[in-house]
Amino acid sequence: MCPCARRWIRPWPEQRNVQGFPNDSKKGRRTVADNDSNEPTVSASRRRESLRRQYRPERVRILFVGEAPPVSGRFFYQRDSGLYRVLRDTFIAAFPALPKDEFLEAFRDFGCYLVDLCGQPVDHLSRGKRITICCAGEVRLARTIRTLRPIVIITLVRSIRASVIRAQMMVGWSGMHLELPYPGRWKHHRIQFQCQLEPVLKTLSQPSHDHVVKPRN
């Protein structure tokens, strides 16, 4: 287990309420300087999470896991990120009748939900700091997995695969885990992303809510 995440977590069937976990933060120990420097970041994080929760499905079938919200301020659930556009276009390729302007609603209604391993942006940090923060995010992701109990987990950035796997192991989750290349600047990554994801998405229209076909390599 990652050293940053050495914390005991009971198997997920015993506890599904994320509120049942002890708070990691030390209340009442922040200084005035800490409050001044962290307040904008905390406020932005709260706004993101509030918006994210508006699109949480009643039953999560596919949990998408990204690394972190970008430092640019763009965010999938704000409909203004590159990831939003690529996922929207992949869904529309799988379901051509899907209206572009109702994608987030459809994403939710299909039982899809997107979370981040890290609560704060990391794309402006050094590789070492980035790895440390990702490692620290494993416990939080494990809690999310245990609470949501998804059928499928899809990692959207291959660099976080080890952290996602460790989070799954913490709570004894077993299911289909698909690792995709981040569909950023490289066209071949976007093509590979769509080709691997589209067959999984098409199973969402099938009657069974507990069966997802593993895509071909």
C-alpha positions in Angstrom: 0.0 0.0 0.0 1.2 3.5 -0.7 2.8 5.0 2.5 0.5 8.0 2.3 -2.5 5.8 2.4 -1.6 3.5 5.3 -5.0 3.7 7.0 -7.3 0.9 8.0 -10.5 0.8 6.0 -13.2 -1.8 6.7 -14.5 -3.8 3.8 -17.0 -1.8 1.8 -20.1 -4.0 2.3 -20.0 -3.2 6.0 -20.2 0.5 5.7 -21.5 2.5 2.7 -21.9 5.9 4.3 -18.9 8.1 3.7 -19.8 10.1 6.8 -18.9 7.1 8.8 -15.2 7.8 8.4 -13.2 9.9 10.8 -12.3 13.4 9.6 -8.7 13.5 8.3 -8.3 17.2 9.1 -7.3 18.6 12.5 -9.9 21.1 13.4 -8.9 24.3 15.1 -5.2 24.1 14.2 -5.1 26.3 11.1 -3.3 29.6 11.5 -4.5 32.9 10.1 -1.9 32.7 7.4 -3.2 29.2 6.4 -6.7 30.6 6.2 -5.7 33.5 4.0 -3.7 31.3 1.6 -6.1 28.4 1.4 -9.5 30.1 1.3 -9.7 30.6 -2.5 -8.7 27.1 -3.2 -11.1 25.6 -0.6 -13.9 27.8 -1.9 -13.3 26.6 -5.5 -13.1 23.0 -4.4 -16.5 23.3 -2.6 -18.1 24.8 -5.7 -16.8 22.0 -7.9 -18.0 19.3 -5.5 -21.4 21.0 -5.1 -21.8 21.0 -8.9 -20.6 17.5 -9.2 -23.1 16.2 -6.7 -25.9 17.7 -8.8 -25.1 15.1 -11.5 -24.6 12.0 -9.2 -26.8 9.1 -10.4 -29.0 7.2 -8.0 -27.2 4.0 -9.0 -23.6 4.4 -10.3 -22.9 1.8 -13.0 -19.7 3.3 -14.4 -17.3 5.4 -12.3 -14.9 7.4 -14.3 -11.7 8.5 -12.4 -9.6 11.4 -13.4 -6.4 12.7 -11.8 -7.6 16.1 -10.7 -9.4 19.2 -11.9 -7.0 21.3 -14.0 -5.4 24.4 -12.6 -7.0 26.4 -15.5 -10.3 26.4 -13.6 -12.0 24.3 -16.3 -14.1 21.4 -15.0 -15.9 18.5 -16.6 -19.2 19.4 -14.9 -18.9 23.0 -16.0 -19.1 21.8 -19.6 -15.9 23.7 -20.5 -13.1 21.1 -20.4 -11.4 19.1 -23.1 -12.4 15.9 -21.3 -16.0 17.0 -21.4 -15.9 17.5 -25.1 -14.2 14.2 -25.8 -16.6 12.2 -23.5 -19.6 13.9 -25.0 -18.5 13.1 -28.6 -17.8 9.5 -27.6 -21.2 9.1 -26.1 -22.8 10.7 -29.2 -20.8 8.3 -31.4 -22.3 5.4 -29.3 -25.8 7.0 -29.2 -26.2 9.3 -32.3 -29.7 10.6 -31.1 -28.2 12.0 -27.9 -28.6 15.9 -27.9 -25.3 17.7 -27.3 -26.8 20.3 -25.0 -28.2 17.5 -22.7 -25.1 15.5 -22.4 -24.5 15.8 -18.6 -28.1 14.9 -17.9 -27.7 11.8 -20.2 -24.4 11.0 -18.6 -26.1 10.9 -15.2 -29.2 9.0 -16.4 -26.9 6.3 -17.9 -25.5 5.8 -14.4 -22.2 7.4 -15.1 -20.3 9.6 -12.7 -16.9 11.2 -12.8 -14.7 11.8 -9.8 -11.1 12.9 -9.3 -8.3 11.1 -7.4 -7.0 14.4 -6.1 -9.3 17.1 -4.8 -7.1 20.0 -5.9 -5.3 20.7 -9.2 -1.9 19.0 -9.6 -1.0 19.7 -13.3 1.2 22.7 -12.3 3.3 20.8 -9.7 6.5 18.9 -10.0 6.4 15.2 -10.7 7.4 14.3 -7.1 4.7 16.5 -5.5 2.1 15.2 -8.0 2.8 11.6 -7.1 2.7 12.4 -3.4 -0.7 14.1 -3.7 -2.1 11.3 -5.9 -0.9 8.8 -3.3 -2.7 10.7 -0.5 -5.9 10.7 -2.6 -6.2 6.9 -2.5 -8.0 6.8 0.8 -10.6 9.3 -0.4 -11.1 7.4 -3.6 -11.5 4.1 -1.7 -14.3 5.7 0.3 -16.0 6.8 -2.8 -15.8 3.4 -4.4 -17.2 1.8 -1.2 -20.0 4.3 -1.1 -21.0 4.2 -4.8 -20.3 0.5 -5.5 -19.9 0.9 -9.2 -20.0 -2.0 -11.6 -17.2 -0.7 -13.8 -14.3 1.7 -13.0 -12.7 3.5 -15.8 -9.3 5.2 -15.3 -9.0 8.3 -17.5 -5.3 8.8 -17.0 -2.9 5.9 -17.1 -0.4 7.5 -14.8 -2.8 7.1 -11.9 -3.6 3.4 -12.5 -1.6 2.2 -9.5 -3.4 4.6 -7.2 -6.8 3.5 -8.5 -5.9 -0.2 -8.1 -4.7 0.4 -4.5 -8.0 2.2 -3.7 -9.9 -0.7 -5.1 -7.9 -3.2 -3.0 -8.5 -1.2 0.1 -12.2 -1.9 0.0 -12.2 -5.3 -1.7 -13.8 -4.0 -4.9 -13.9 -6.4 -7.8 -15.3 -5.7 -11.2 -14.2 -4.6 -14.7 -11.5 -1.9 -14.6 -10.7 -0.2 -17.9 -7.6 2.0 -18.3 -7.8 4.6 -21.0 -5.1 7.0 -22.4 -5.9 10.6 -21.6 -7.5 12.1 -24.8 -5.4 15.2 -24.8 -3.3 16.7 -27.5 -2.5 13.5 -29.4 -5.0 12.4 -32.0 -4.1 8.8 -31.7 -4.9 8.9 -28.0 -8.3 10.4 -28.7 -9.0 7.7 -31.3 -7.8 4.9 -28.9 -9.9 6.4 -26.1 -13.1 6.4 -28.2 -12.5 2.9 -29.7 -12.0 1.3 -26.2 -14.8 3.2 -24.5 -17.6 3.1 -27.1 -18.2 -0.7 -26.8 -18.6 -0.3 -23.0 -21.0 2.5 -23.4 -23.2 0.6 -25.8 -23.9 -1.9 -23.0 -25.6 0.8 -21.0 -28.7 0.5 -23.3 -29.0 -3.2 -22.5 -31.8 -4.3 -20.2 -29.5 -5.8 -17.5 -28.1 -3.2 -15.1 -25.5 -5.6 -13.8 -23.8 -6.7 -17.0 -21.2 -4.8 -18.9 -19.3 -6.5 -21.7 -15.6 -6.2 -21.6 -14.3 -4.5 -24.7 -12.0 -6.1 -27.2 -8.3 -5.0 -27.2 
